[in-house]
């Protein structure tokens, strides 16, 4: 019943739920200049950017290196 591609409507129960730390962080985010983030390394590291141009450069580099 959880294959939302094969079934219409919502599943019978939640698929996942955020933890308390995630809820607190969403309600009171850190004050940073960043607007964008992208996976930049297969180890799970992310790159953060202020401008879309910076972000697109990081995306292109990650793609060229086979990160995604």
C-alpha positions in Angstrom: 0.0 0.0 0.0 3.0 2.4 0.2 3.9 2.4 -3.5 2.6 5.8 -4.4 3.5 5.3 -8.0 1.2 2.3 -8.4 -1.6 3.4 -6.1 -3.9 6.4 -6.1 -4.3 8.5 -3.0 -2.4 8.6 0.2 -0.9 5.5 2.0 -2.8 4.3 5.1 -0.1 5.6 7.5 2.8 8.1 7.3 5.8 7.0 5.3 8.2 8.9 7.5 8.2 11.6 10.2 10.8 14.1 11.2 12.5 13.9 14.5 12.3 16.5 17.2 15.7 18.1 16.3 14.5 18.5 12.7 11.3 20.2 13.7 13.2 22.5 16.0 15.7 23.4 13.3 13.0 24.1 10.8 11.2 26.4 13.2 14.4 28.3 14.2 16.9 28.0 11.3 20.5 29.2 11.6 21.1 32.7 10.3 23.2 32.0 7.2 23.5 33.7 3.8 23.0 30.5 1.9 20.1 29.9 -0.4 21.2 26.7 -2.2 22.8 23.4 -1.4 23.8 20.4 -3.4 25.5 17.0 -2.8 29.2 17.5 -3.8 30.8 14.2 -2.7 29.7 10.6 -2.6 30.6 10.6 1.2 27.5 12.8 1.7 29.2 16.2 1.9 27.2 19.2 0.6 28.2 22.5 -0.9 26.4 25.6 0.0 25.9 28.7 -2.2 24.7 32.2 -1.9 24.0 32.8 -5.6 22.4 30.6 -8.3 25.6 31.0 -10.4 27.7 29.5 -7.6 25.1 26.7 -7.1 25.1 25.8 -10.8 28.9 25.6 -10.9 28.8 23.2 -8.0 26.1 21.1 -9.6 28.1 21.0 -12.9 31.3 19.9 -11.0 29.4 17.2 -9.1 27.8 15.9 -12.2 31.2 15.9 -14.1 32.7 13.9 -11.2 29.9 11.4 -11.2 28.5 12.3 -7.8 25.0 12.1 -9.2 
